């Protein structure tokens, strides 16, 4: 462990010691068998964030925020949960989930995630009172993934819902979609 000088306060020294301990435990957890890691991740991400207490919410947000620990296999194992978070959770959690999903580089896997976006959007559309943010978040995720072939049909089908969530009109959506590579 790294040592700190005597000029730091006692609270700072305790905080840094706990942080170093946390990093060490994260290192050992990252060395676990893949099925153990995937099981842990799917258990954590399977419960909607708003149904958790504040400490658990912060832990899940921190888990999503630390994208350096996410490898492609782990992302693909829990891509359904991550896609659901990216579409249905509050802005910050949705953005972090999009950042994790964006790490998937292979086209077939991105298409699988895009298919999940369409499935979740269709399910939300059938709700009595759909949450319009789901459609805006779905649009943003498709843009982040670079799924151009999914964007236009998505815009055509959900443009009114996206407008109600974000104020973006069809012209704006198409302009943004054209910038996707």
C-alpha positions, -999 to +999 in steps of 0.1 A: +000+000+000+010+035-007+022+055+024+010+091+031+029+118+048+022+130+084+008+163+071-025+147+061-054+146+085-063+113+102-097+112+083-078+115+050-054+087+059-083+065+069-101+073+037-071+065+015-065+033+034-101+022+028-098+032-009-066+011-013-083-018+004-113-014-020-090-014-051-072-045-039-105-063-033-117-052-068-085-066-083-092-100-066-129-099-077-118-093-113-097-125-111-128-146-102-141-171-126-163-156-153-195-174-142-190-161-106-185-125-119-214-127-143-237-141-116-227-112-092-233-087-120-267-101-130-279-101-094-269-065-089-283-052-121-315-073-121-333-051-096-345-016-107-324+011-092-354+030-078-364-001-058-331+000-039-322+020-009-299+050-013-266+032-005-274+004-030-284+029-057-250+047-052-232+013-054-249+004-087-242+038-101-205+034-091-205+000-107-219+014-139-195+044-138-164+023-136-164+012-172-127+002-170-137-030-152-163-040-179-150-064-205-170-074-235-179-109-221-193-094-190-212-067-209-227-093-232-237-115-203-258-087-187-266-067-219-303-072-213-302-057-178-278-029-190-302-021-219-331-020-196-312+004-173-302+025-203-338+029-213-358+029-181-337+044-153-331+080-144-308+101-166-275+095-148-279+057-145-291+055-181-261+075-193-237+052-174-253+021-188-251+036-223-213+042-217-209+005-207-229-008-237-209+015-260-178-006-252-192-034-273-173-031-306-186-060-327-216-054-350-236-086-343-235-079-306-245-043-311-274-055-333-285-078-305-286-048-281-305-028-307-330-056-310-335-054-273-341-017-275-368-023-301-384-050-279-384-027-248-398+002-267-426-019-282-435-032-247-435+004-234-457+016-262-483-010-253-485+004-217-516+024-208-494+054-198-460+049-216-429+066-201-417+088-229-382+089-216-378+052-226-382+062-263-358+091-260-332+069-241-337+042-268-329+068-295-298+079-276-286+043-271-291+035-308-271+067-317-243+057-292-241+022-307-240+036-342-269+015-354-279+036-384-302+009-399-322+008-367-324+046-362-347+056-391-374+030-384-372+039-347-376+076-355-405+069-378-423+048-352-416+068-320-410+104-331-440+117-312-430+100-280-394+112-283-407+147-289-428+145-257-397+134-238-371+157-252-386+184-274-366+171-304-386+172-336-383+147-364-360+170-384-337+173-353-337+136-348-328+129-385-300+155-383-286+138-352-290+103-368-270+115-399-241+123-376-239+087-364-210+067-378 
